[in-house]
Amino acid sequence: MARIPKETVDQIIHHADIVEVVGDFVSLKKKGQNMWACCPFHHEKSPSFSVAPAKGLYKCFGCGKAGGVVQFIMDIEGTSYVEALKYLAKKYGIDVQEEEKTPEQQLAQNEKDSQFIVSNWAKDHYHRLLEHDDEGQSVGWSYLRQRGLNQTTIATFELGYSLDQWDNLLKSATTAGYEQKYLEKTGLVVVKEDDNGQDTGRRYDRFRGRVMFPIHNVSGRVIGFGARTLKPHDKTAKYLNSPESEIYHKSDVLYGLYQARQAVRSEEQCYLVEGYLDVLSLHQGGVKNVVSTSGTSLTDGQIRLVKRYTDNVTVLYDGDAAGIRASLRGIDMLLEGGLNVRVVLFPDGEDPDSYIRKVGDQRFKDYLETASQDFIQFKTDLVSREAAHDPVKKAEAIREVLQSITKVPDPIKRQVFLQQTSQTFGIDEQVIISEYNKLARQSAPKPGTSGGNTSSGGGSGAGFQPETRNQPPRPSRQLSPEEEAEALMYGASPEDLAGGGAGGATDDMEPVPDVLERCEREVVRLLLLYSAQPLAPEVSVAQYLLEQLDDTTFKTSIYADMLHLCREELNQGRWPEVRTLIQHGRSDIRSAVAELATEKYELSPNWTTHQIHVPRELDVLQPACDNAILRLNKVNVERELAVRLEALRNPTDDAEMMENLQTIHLLKQMDNQLANMLGTVIPRLNG
């Protein structure tokens, strides 16, 4: 495995701003000291995903995902620790010098990375053919020019051309040193089978004589291709897409989102179209916040992608009535996803691509403004026209509209839509509400079944589940060989991996009572959050706590390891802070740091407004540290006392019994003394 020097890793982490990085994927809004958004890792309608800029970490209080800036990229992109570092290095212009690798070694790092690498190579290959090959120029380039696309757009979306040959890509990739199996895994090369499904040994390019549209994920990596044939009488499909692979899942991809994501966030609006050329023409015309489903039906995964960046979606339709009808269910899904949905309908025979080329950029933008209408109103008008003179169809049309309204999670919006429906159809509002309630009950999840998102404020059929308090992490102690190698490379010591070292957990771990775990957790929390804060002249929180714990062995494995890491940091002249340990090579350490350092609630500024002083923990650090140490010591004394009392039941000899009695007497004295210091009242034990 190639190694990134630690100095480079430190430089990457130092420069990586977690708000900037997370902001590339979700739309963050400031509330108090932290930033908030709907979680990108699970479906939710109200924000529970928090980013703490001062601590350099994120935490979702819904699904529990948490960590630092490197962990976020690992989670959001599904990459390894090393690949996440490379991603950040590229973003911040930091040069990463690694040991040189042959093409074969690079491909062998892992299956997934190899598919990314070969897909990126194929993208470059197709682009070179478009720009420099005679066939690419005369066929591919001519077509794109004919569709009005300029050099900037072609370069921005990295368009290409595949030669009309059976094995041009296969031969070129093999010559360049890429393994054939990865060409097959990504679908770039097809395995020819006989009528019985047996491999004939023949291989050929999937894409031939087509304009190539690389499909990027949100971080810009090529994961697949769309391709349009340019042969006038071709019997194959006009558009051909890459098959599903380890890196390409079409239900979780929106074409153009990589190029559009910043505009979507800044404009707080996403335009949704159907085809590749719709995206390209609109982007070139200045409507950069546009994405496409690429001809597939809208999916939950695509809706979650949009919601990372905005709550507002406008669907652009051509004038085909049948196409509009077929798309209504997908828009219901957008509503159910908590999005505000509007619709723009183009004149008959026009689609977004043809219309912007017909009327020009500015008139097209003006049309988007004037023709945009709320989806519920649009659907109401559409179905009411279709059923204008038929009472039976009218009743069915009303139910169809109400079914869409049941998908709207916001109760105020639902009320407004119900009023609009009543007015449009000329039906008493109470009748509309009664029918709505019946449909809502029918669509509600049955008890004991999964009802999807359960956040408060969900749709009428959404259930409500009380929030459960996040428990301290209980990670597995077993790391895979790859994780172990990576952890060693990026800061973990062999003692860390074994759970040993000064202050480490014992090898033969016994179950740890919850009360002891909580006490150890509290000490580590104070260490992480306030390590550099002074308690007295030249005495910091970290120095004070670690000195008090000099002879104490933690019993909870994860907190024992973290205590050891804190000692190591202090010994090396660094404060054991959240920003440092959140980047640790071990995922369980990162998870525990995030859990300890995040708080769901912040003190309301109203207290200050009304001149009511509420002490902060920072103001009472000395008693907080003292109490944490005293409580931990008391629990350990009580545990030892229980062990000695149990030993009295079966003494081996008189000497042992006498020793236990003397120790019990001392332990009771210590226990009572600690109780007095803590201000608690403990009944005196007889004996």
Salt bridges, closest charged atoms under 4 A:
ASP10 OD2 - LYS6 NZ 3.16
ASP24 OD2 - LYS91 NZ 2.69
GLU44 OE1 - HIS42 NE2 3.20
ASP75 OD1 - LYS65 NZ 3.81
GLU83 OE2 - LYS86 NZ 3.41
GLU83 OE1 - ARG221 NH2 3.80
GLU98 OE2 - LYS86 NZ 3.23
GLU98 OE2 - LYS101 NZ 3.82
GLU111 OE2 - LYS181 NZ 3.75
GLU111 OE1 - LYS185 NZ 3.49
ASP124 OD1 - LYS123 NZ 2.94
GLU131 OE2 - HIS127 NE2 3.53
GLU131 OE1 - HIS132 NE2 3.94
GLU158 OE2 - LYS123 NZ 2.88
GLU158 OE1 - HIS216 NE2 2.71
ASP164 OD1 - LYS231 NZ 3.01
ASP167 OD2 - LYS171 NZ 3.73
GLU184 OE2 - ARG203 NE 2.72
ASP199 OD2 - ARG203 NH2 2.81
GLU244 OE1 - HIS249 ND1 3.35
ASP311 OD1 - LYS307 NZ 2.77
ASP332 OD2 - LYS379 NZ 3.76
GLU350 OE2 - LYS358 NZ 3.05
ASP353 OD2 - ARG147 NH2 2.49
ASP353 OD1 - ARG357 NE 3.11
GLU386 OE1 - ARG325 NH2 2.55
GLU400 OE2 - ARG325 NH1 2.40
GLU435 OE2 - ARG399 NE 3.15
GLU435 OE1 - LYS438 NZ 3.41
GLU467 OE1 - LYS600 NZ 2.63
ASP496 OD2 - HIS584 NE2 3.86
GLU510 OE1 - ARG639 NH2 3.63
ASP514 OD1 - ARG474 NH2 3.41
GLU517 OE1 - ARG474 NH1 3.45
GLU522 OE2 - ARG525 NH2 2.85
ASP561 OD2 - ARG477 NH1 3.20
ASP561 OD2 - ARG586 NH2 3.13
GLU569 OE2 - ARG574 NH2 2.96
ASP588 OD2 - ARG477 NH1 3.88
ASP588 OD2 - ARG586 NH2 2.76
GLU595 OE1 - LYS59 NZ 2.82
GLU595 OE2 - ARG521 NH2 3.93
GLU617 OE2 - ARG525 NH2 2.54
ASP619 OD1 - ARG616 NH2 3.28
GLU638 OE2 - LYS634 NZ 2.39
GLU640 OE2 - ARG644 NE 3.11
GLU646 OE1 - ARG649 NH1 3.23
ASP671 OD1 - LYS634 NZ 3.19
